Amino acid sequence: MTDTDVLIIGAGMAGLAAARRLHRSGRHFLLLEAADRIGGRVATDTVDGFTVDRGFQVVNTAYPRLASLVDLASLRMGFFRAGVLVRHRSGLVRYAHPLRDPGGVPGMLQGLAAHRIGSAADQARLAALLARYAGLPPERVLAEPERTAAAALAGLSPEMMDGLVRPYLAGVFGDPDLRVSEHVLAMVVRSFARGRIGLPEAGVAAVPEALAAPLPVGWIHLSQRVERLDGTAVQTSAGRITARAVIVATDPRTAAALLPDLPAPRMHPLTTVYHSAPRSPAVEPILYVNGDGRRSGGGVVNTVVVSDAVPSYAPPGRSLIASTLVAADADERAVRIELARVYGARTADWEHVTTIRIPEALPDASPPTHRLRRPVRVADGVYVAGDHRDSPSVQGALTSGWRAAALAESDLAAHDGRRLPVGGRSAS
C-alpha cells in the first residue's frame, strides 16, 4: 500500500506544472512544499506599501506552456514597451523591437551609428541572427550543433558586444561571459520576439497562484520539509510518506542533496535593488540597459520603472524602480549614483525600499543542454524537474515539470499493464 500514486517535492513552477499534468490525467498526487507558500523563486512581498517581487521578473505571453496552463487575461497585466533604451556615455539609444516596432528600426540604426555602437556590418549580422532565431521552427534551431552564445556572437565587434549585447543578455541569463548555450539563447529570443513582456497587477506571485487554482487544496501540503528520500518513500518533518513515483522539483541544490548522484549545476547570482522616487525618471515604460556597465562602479546591468507599466506596484504619488546586478550583493549608494547617469535624472531624493539578494538565482545553461531536454528520470520511479533540466526561465521550469509528470504517468501505466490479475493471466 502507498499513500499516493505520485509524490511531488517542491511547489515551485516545475512542481505545479507536474501537478497540473497529473491532475488532468486523474492520477492521485501529493505536493509537498517546505515553505509556507507556493511559487518557489516566483514570489512577491509588500514592503512599505510597494509590491516587490523577489528579484525583477517578467511574464512573457509567448511562453507556450504558461499560456496553456494560465488564463493570462485573468492576471490583469501591465506591459512594458517593446525594445530597450541603452545608456552610453554619449547618450541614450533606442533599440527597437524589429517585429513589433519596424518603424523604429531606421532611427535605431542611425542612433547606433551616431554613438559608434558597432558598424553597419555589426548591425546587419545581429539583425540576421535574431531574425533567424525568431523565424525558424524550434526543431530546426535545436537540431544544429550546440555552441555557446559567445561563439554564436563572435563576429560582432567589441563595441557592439559590450555596448549592447552583453549587458542585455547578462540580465536575462545572469551570465556576463555568455557561456549559455546558443540553443537557450535562440529559444529565449524567439519568445521575446513573439510575446509581450509584463507583470500581473498583484505581482508576479499571481502566476503560481493561478497555476495552483484548479488543484485540489487537500493535495498540497505547505511547511512540509523533506529530510530524506529512500527510493519512492520520503521522510518529512511530519512523518513518512510512500508513493509509487516521486518527482523532485526543488531548487538544484536541494535536489542534489536528496539525489546524491545528481550533479548540482553552477548557479549565477542576481541582486535587485528597489528604490522609490516622487516621480518617474523614465521617458516611457521600457527597460533601460546600462551600456557602460563594465566601465562604471555600480554594477547595474539593467533598470526599469516597474510602476510605469503596472501602477499598482507603487502607492499613489510614488514610483518604484527595480535595478538588477549580476552579483551576490550591491552597494546601494553606488547603485544610486549609477542610476543617475543611466536615467539622466537626479536621484538624491530617492529612497531605498529594499535589496533582494539571490545568490543562486539562475542555473548555468552552458552546453551541452541536450536540445533543452536534460534527462528527467534519474532512477526507477524517481524523476527530477526544474529549469536546470531545460532552460533557465519560467518556460523551462514549466516544461520540465510537465515532462517529468508525463514520463511518470507513462511508466506507471506500463507497470499497471504488466500487473497480473487475480486469475493469474497477464492483464496485457
C-alpha positions as CSV (number, residue, x, y, z in Angstrom):
1,M,0.0,0.0,0.0
2,T,1.2,3.5,-0.8
3,D,-0.1,7.0,0.3
4,T,-0.3,8.3,-3.3
5,D,0.5,7.5,-6.9
6,V,3.0,10.3,-7.3
7,L,4.7,12.4,-4.7
8,I,5.9,15.8,-5.8
9,I,8.6,17.6,-3.8
10,G,8.6,21.3,-4.3
11,A,5.7,23.7,-5.2
12,G,7.6,26.0,-7.5
13,M,6.7,26.4,-11.1
14,A,8.0,22.9,-12.1
15,G,6.2,21.2,-9.3
16,L,3.0,23.0,-10.0
17,A,3.2,22.1,-13.7
18,A,3.8,18.4,-12.8
19,A,0.7,18.6,-10.5
20,R,-1.4,20.1,-13.2
21,R,-0.4,17.3,-15.6
22,L,-1.2,14.6,-13.1
23,H,-4.5,16.2,-12.1
24,R,-5.6,16.3,-15.7
25,S,-4.9,12.6,-16.2
26,G,-6.7,11.7,-13.0
27,R,-3.6,10.5,-11.1
28,H,-3.6,11.0,-7.3
29,F,-0.7,13.0,-6.1
30,L,0.6,14.8,-3.0
31,L,2.6,18.0,-3.4
32,L,4.9,18.9,-0.5
33,E,6.5,22.3,-0.1
34,A,9.0,23.2,2.6
35,A,8.0,26.9,2.6
36,D,4.7,28.3,3.9
37,R,3.7,29.4,0.4
38,I,3.8,28.1,-3.2
39,G,5.8,29.5,-6.1
40,G,9.5,28.9,-5.2
41,R,11.6,31.8,-6.6
42,V,8.4,33.3,-8.2
43,A,7.3,35.3,-5.1
44,T,6.0,38.8,-4.2
45,D,6.2,40.7,-0.9
46,T,4.7,44.0,0.3
47,V,7.3,46.5,1.6
48,D,6.1,49.9,2.9
49,G,3.1,49.8,0.5
50,F,5.1,48.8,-2.5
51,T,4.6,45.5,-4.4
52,V,8.1,44.0,-4.5
53,D,8.9,40.8,-6.5
54,R,11.8,38.7,-5.2
55,G,14.1,39.9,-8.0
56,F,12.9,41.6,-11.1
57,Q,10.9,39.0,-13.0
58,V,8.6,39.3,-16.0
59,V,5.8,37.3,-17.6
60,N,6.2,36.5,-21.3
61,T,2.9,35.9,-23.1
62,A,4.7,33.8,-25.7
63,Y,5.8,31.1,-23.3
64,P,3.6,28.3,-24.7
65,R,3.4,26.1,-21.6
66,L,2.4,29.1,-19.4
67,A,-0.3,30.2,-21.9
68,S,-1.6,26.6,-21.9
69,L,-2.0,26.5,-18.1
70,V,-3.0,30.0,-17.1
71,D,-5.6,32.4,-18.4
72,L,-3.2,35.3,-18.9
73,A,-6.1,37.8,-19.1
74,S,-7.1,36.9,-15.6
75,L,-3.7,38.2,-14.3
76,R,-4.7,41.8,-15.3
77,M,-1.2,42.5,-16.6
78,G,0.5,45.8,-17.3
79,F,3.1,45.7,-20.2
80,F,6.4,47.2,-20.9
81,R,7.2,48.9,-24.2
82,A,8.9,46.6,-26.7
83,G,12.6,47.2,-27.2
84,V,15.1,48.7,-24.8
85,L,16.8,52.0,-24.2
86,V,20.6,51.7,-23.9
87,R,22.6,54.3,-22.0
88,H,26.1,55.1,-23.2
89,R,28.4,57.9,-22.2
90,S,27.5,59.7,-25.4
91,G,23.8,59.4,-24.8
92,L,20.7,57.3,-24.8
93,V,20.0,55.0,-27.8
94,R,16.7,53.2,-28.5
95,Y,17.0,49.6,-29.7
96,A,13.7,48.9,-31.5
97,H,11.9,45.6,-31.5
98,P,12.1,44.8,-35.2
99,L,8.9,42.8,-35.3
100,R,6.7,44.9,-33.1
101,D,8.2,48.3,-34.0
102,P,9.6,48.1,-37.5
103,G,9.1,51.8,-38.0
104,G,11.7,52.4,-35.2
105,V,14.4,50.4,-36.9
106,P,15.8,53.2,-39.2
107,G,16.1,55.6,-36.2
108,M,17.7,52.8,-34.2
109,L,20.3,52.3,-36.9
110,Q,21.0,56.0,-37.0
111,G,21.4,56.2,-33.3
112,L,23.8,53.2,-33.1
113,A,25.9,54.7,-35.9
114,A,25.9,58.2,-34.2
115,H,27.1,56.7,-30.9
116,R,29.5,54.4,-32.6
117,I,27.9,51.2,-31.2
118,G,29.2,48.8,-33.8
119,S,29.4,49.1,-37.6
120,A,26.8,48.7,-40.2
121,A,28.1,45.1,-40.7
122,D,27.6,44.5,-36.9
123,Q,24.0,45.7,-37.1
124,A,23.2,43.6,-40.1
125,R,24.8,40.5,-38.6
126,L,23.0,40.9,-35.3
127,A,19.6,41.5,-37.0
128,A,20.1,38.5,-39.3
129,L,20.9,36.2,-36.3
130,L,17.9,37.4,-34.3
131,A,15.6,37.1,-37.3
132,R,16.8,33.6,-37.8
133,Y,16.1,32.6,-34.2
134,A,12.7,34.2,-34.3
135,G,11.7,32.8,-37.7
136,L,13.0,29.2,-37.9
137,P,10.9,26.4,-36.3
138,P,12.4,25.4,-32.9
139,E,13.2,21.9,-34.0
140,R,15.4,23.3,-36.8
141,V,17.4,25.5,-34.4
142,L,17.8,22.8,-31.8
143,A,18.9,20.3,-34.4
144,E,22.0,22.3,-35.1
145,P,25.4,21.6,-33.3
146,E,25.4,23.3,-29.9
147,R,27.8,26.1,-29.1
148,T,27.9,28.9,-26.6
149,A,26.2,32.2,-27.1
150,A,29.6,33.9,-27.1
151,A,30.7,31.7,-30.0
152,A,27.5,32.4,-31.9
153,L,28.0,36.2,-31.5
154,A,31.8,36.1,-32.0
155,G,31.6,38.0,-35.3
156,L,30.3,41.2,-33.5
157,S,32.7,44.0,-32.7
158,P,33.7,44.7,-29.0
159,E,31.7,47.9,-29.2
160,M,28.5,46.1,-30.2
161,M,29.1,43.3,-27.7
162,D,30.0,45.4,-24.6
163,G,27.7,48.4,-25.6
164,L,24.5,46.4,-26.2
165,V,24.6,42.6,-26.4
166,R,26.5,41.6,-23.3
167,P,24.7,43.9,-20.7
168,Y,21.3,43.0,-22.1
169,L,21.9,39.2,-22.1
170,A,23.7,39.3,-18.7
171,G,20.4,40.4,-17.1
172,V,18.5,37.7,-18.8
173,F,20.8,34.7,-18.0
174,G,22.9,36.0,-15.1
175,D,25.9,35.1,-17.3
176,P,28.0,38.1,-18.5
177,D,30.6,35.8,-20.1
178,L,27.8,34.4,-22.3
179,R,28.7,30.8,-21.8
180,V,25.0,30.0,-22.0
181,S,24.0,27.6,-24.9
182,E,23.0,29.1,-28.2
183,H,20.0,26.8,-28.1
184,V,18.8,28.5,-24.9
185,L,19.6,31.9,-26.4
186,A,17.6,31.1,-29.5
187,M,14.5,29.9,-27.6
188,V,14.5,33.0,-25.4
189,V,15.0,35.4,-28.3
190,R,12.1,33.6,-30.1
191,S,9.8,34.1,-27.1
192,F,10.8,37.7,-26.7
193,A,10.2,38.4,-30.4
194,R,6.7,36.8,-30.4
195,G,5.3,37.8,-27.0
196,R,4.6,40.8,-24.8
197,I,6.5,41.4,-21.6
198,G,4.6,42.4,-18.5
199,L,3.7,41.8,-14.9
200,P,0.4,41.0,-13.1
201,E,-1.4,43.7,-11.2
202,A,-1.0,41.8,-7.9
203,G,2.7,40.9,-8.5
204,V,4.5,38.0,-10.1
205,A,3.3,35.6,-7.4
206,A,-0.1,35.7,-9.0
207,V,1.3,33.3,-11.6
208,P,1.9,30.3,-9.3
209,E,-1.4,31.1,-7.6
210,A,-3.2,30.8,-11.0
211,L,-1.3,27.6,-11.7
212,A,-2.4,26.1,-8.5
213,A,-6.0,27.3,-8.6
214,P,-7.5,24.2,-10.3
215,L,-5.7,21.7,-8.0
216,P,-7.4,20.0,-5.0
217,V,-6.5,22.0,-1.9
218,G,-6.1,18.9,0.3
219,W,-3.4,17.5,-2.0
220,I,-1.0,20.4,-1.4
221,H,0.9,20.4,1.9
222,L,2.9,23.5,2.9
223,S,5.6,23.7,5.6
224,Q,6.5,20.1,4.9
225,R,10.2,19.7,4.6
226,V,11.6,16.5,3.1
227,E,14.5,15.3,5.1
228,R,15.4,12.1,3.2
229,L,14.5,10.3,0.0
230,D,14.6,6.5,0.1
231,G,13.6,5.2,-3.3
232,T,10.0,6.3,-3.6
233,A,9.5,6.9,0.1
234,V,10.3,10.2,1.8
235,Q,10.9,11.1,5.4
236,T,9.4,14.5,6.1
237,S,9.2,16.8,9.1
238,A,5.8,15.3,9.8
239,G,6.4,11.7,9.1
240,R,7.0,9.1,6.4
241,I,5.1,9.1,3.1
242,T,5.3,6.4,0.4
243,A,4.4,6.7,-3.3
244,R,4.7,4.7,-6.5
245,A,6.7,7.5,-8.1
246,V,8.5,10.7,-6.8
247,I,9.2,13.9,-8.7
248,V,11.9,16.1,-7.1
249,A,11.0,19.6,-8.3
250,T,13.1,21.6,-5.8
251,D,15.9,24.1,-6.4
252,P,19.0,22.4,-7.8
253,R,21.0,22.4,-4.6
254,T,18.2,20.7,-2.6
255,A,17.7,18.2,-5.5
256,A,21.3,17.3,-5.4
257,A,21.1,16.8,-1.6
258,L,18.2,14.4,-2.0
259,L,19.6,12.7,-5.1
260,P,23.4,12.3,-4.4
261,D,24.1,11.0,-7.9
262,L,22.6,14.1,-9.5
263,P,25.2,16.8,-10.1
264,A,24.4,20.3,-8.9
265,P,24.7,22.9,-11.7
266,R,26.8,26.0,-11.2
267,M,24.4,28.8,-10.2
268,H,24.5,32.5,-11.2
269,P,23.7,35.2,-8.6
270,L,21.4,38.2,-9.1
271,T,20.7,41.1,-6.9
272,T,17.8,43.6,-7.4
273,V,17.8,47.0,-5.7
274,Y,14.5,48.7,-5.3
275,H,14.1,52.4,-5.0
276,S,11.1,54.7,-4.7
277,A,11.0,58.2,-6.2
278,P,8.5,61.0,-6.1
279,R,8.3,60.9,-9.9
280,S,9.3,58.5,-12.7
281,P,12.8,59.2,-14.1
282,A,12.0,57.2,-17.3
283,V,10.7,58.6,-20.6
284,E,8.4,55.6,-21.1
285,P,7.7,52.1,-19.5
286,I,10.7,50.4,-21.0
287,L,13.8,48.5,-19.9
288,Y,17.0,50.6,-19.6
289,V,20.2,48.8,-20.3
290,N,23.5,50.0,-19.0
291,G,25.8,50.1,-22.0
292,D,28.7,51.4,-19.9
293,G,28.4,48.9,-17.0
294,R,31.8,47.4,-17.4
295,R,33.4,50.9,-17.0
296,S,31.3,52.0,-14.1
297,G,31.3,51.3,-10.4
298,G,27.7,50.4,-9.6
299,G,27.4,47.1,-11.5
300,V,23.9,47.7,-12.8
301,V,23.1,45.8,-16.0
302,N,19.5,47.0,-16.4
303,T,16.9,49.0,-14.6
304,V,13.2,49.7,-15.1
305,V,10.5,51.8,-13.5
306,V,8.1,49.0,-12.7
307,S,5.2,51.2,-11.7
308,D,5.2,52.9,-15.1
309,A,3.9,49.7,-16.6
310,V,2.0,48.4,-13.6
311,P,0.9,51.4,-11.4
312,S,-0.4,49.1,-8.6
313,Y,3.2,48.3,-7.7
314,A,3.6,51.7,-6.0
315,P,1.4,53.8,-3.7
316,P,-0.1,57.0,-5.3
317,G,2.4,59.7,-5.8
318,R,5.4,57.4,-5.9
319,S,7.3,55.4,-8.5
320,L,9.1,52.0,-8.0
321,I,12.4,51.4,-9.7
322,A,14.0,47.9,-9.9
323,S,17.7,47.7,-10.9
324,T,19.4,44.4,-11.5
325,L,23.1,43.4,-10.9
326,V,24.8,40.2,-11.8
327,A,26.3,39.9,-8.3
328,A,25.5,38.4,-4.9
329,D,25.3,41.9,-3.3
330,A,25.1,45.6,-4.1
331,D,26.4,48.9,-2.7
332,E,23.1,50.8,-2.7
333,R,24.9,54.2,-2.7
334,A,27.0,53.3,-5.8
335,V,23.9,51.9,-7.5
336,R,22.0,55.2,-6.9
337,I,24.9,57.2,-8.4
338,E,25.0,54.9,-11.4
339,L,21.2,55.2,-11.9
340,A,21.5,59.0,-12.0
341,R,23.7,58.6,-15.1
342,V,21.6,55.8,-16.7
343,Y,18.3,57.8,-16.4
344,G,19.9,61.2,-16.7
345,A,18.0,62.3,-13.6
346,R,18.6,63.4,-10.0
347,T,18.4,60.5,-7.5
348,A,19.2,62.4,-4.4
349,D,15.6,62.4,-3.2
350,W,15.1,58.6,-4.0
351,E,14.5,56.3,-1.1
352,H,15.9,52.8,-0.7
353,V,12.9,50.3,-0.5
354,T,14.8,47.0,-0.2
355,T,17.5,44.9,-1.8
356,I,16.8,41.4,-2.9
357,R,19.9,39.2,-2.9
358,I,19.6,35.8,-4.6
359,P,23.0,34.0,-4.5
360,E,21.7,31.1,-6.6
361,A,19.2,32.8,-9.0
362,L,19.7,31.0,-12.3
363,P,21.3,27.7,-13.2
364,D,24.2,27.7,-15.6
365,A,23.0,26.6,-19.1
366,S,26.3,26.1,-20.9
367,P,26.5,23.3,-23.4
368,P,25.5,20.5,-23.6
369,T,21.8,21.0,-22.8
370,H,20.7,18.0,-24.9
371,R,18.4,20.2,-27.0
372,L,16.9,21.6,-23.8
373,R,15.9,18.1,-22.8
374,R,18.2,17.1,-20.0
375,P,17.0,13.7,-18.6
376,V,14.3,13.8,-16.0
377,R,14.2,10.1,-15.0
378,V,17.1,9.5,-12.6
379,A,16.1,6.1,-11.2
380,D,13.2,3.7,-11.3
381,G,10.2,5.6,-10.1
382,V,12.3,8.8,-9.4
383,Y,12.2,11.9,-11.6
384,V,13.7,15.4,-11.3
385,A,12.2,18.7,-12.7
386,G,13.2,22.3,-12.7
387,D,14.7,24.9,-15.0
388,H,18.1,23.2,-14.7
389,R,16.6,20.3,-16.7
390,D,15.5,22.6,-19.6
391,S,16.3,26.3,-19.9
392,P,16.7,29.0,-17.1
393,S,13.3,30.5,-17.5
394,V,9.7,30.1,-16.4
395,Q,9.0,28.3,-19.6
396,G,11.9,25.9,-18.9
397,A,10.6,25.2,-15.3
398,L,7.1,24.6,-16.5
399,T,8.2,22.4,-19.4
400,S,10.4,20.2,-17.3
401,G,7.7,19.6,-14.7
402,W,5.3,18.7,-17.5
403,R,7.8,16.3,-19.0
404,A,8.6,14.7,-15.7
405,A,4.9,14.1,-14.9
406,A,4.2,12.7,-18.4
407,L,7.1,10.2,-18.1
408,A,5.9,9.2,-14.6
409,E,2.4,8.6,-16.0
410,S,3.8,6.6,-18.8
411,D,5.9,4.4,-16.6
412,L,3.1,3.8,-14.1
413,A,0.7,2.9,-17.0
414,A,3.3,0.4,-18.4
415,H,3.7,-1.1,-14.9
416,D,-0.1,-1.4,-14.5
417,G,-0.3,-3.1,-17.8
418,R,2.1,-5.8,-16.7
419,R,0.3,-6.4,-13.4
420,L,-1.1,-9.9,-13.0
421,P,-4.9,-10.0,-12.1
422,V,-6.3,-12.5,-9.6
423,G,-6.8,-15.2,-12.2
424,G,-3.1,-15.3,-12.9
425,R,-3.2,-14.2,-16.5
426,S,-1.4,-11.2,-17.7
427,A,-3.5,-8.1,-18.0
428,S,-1.6,-7.1,-21.1
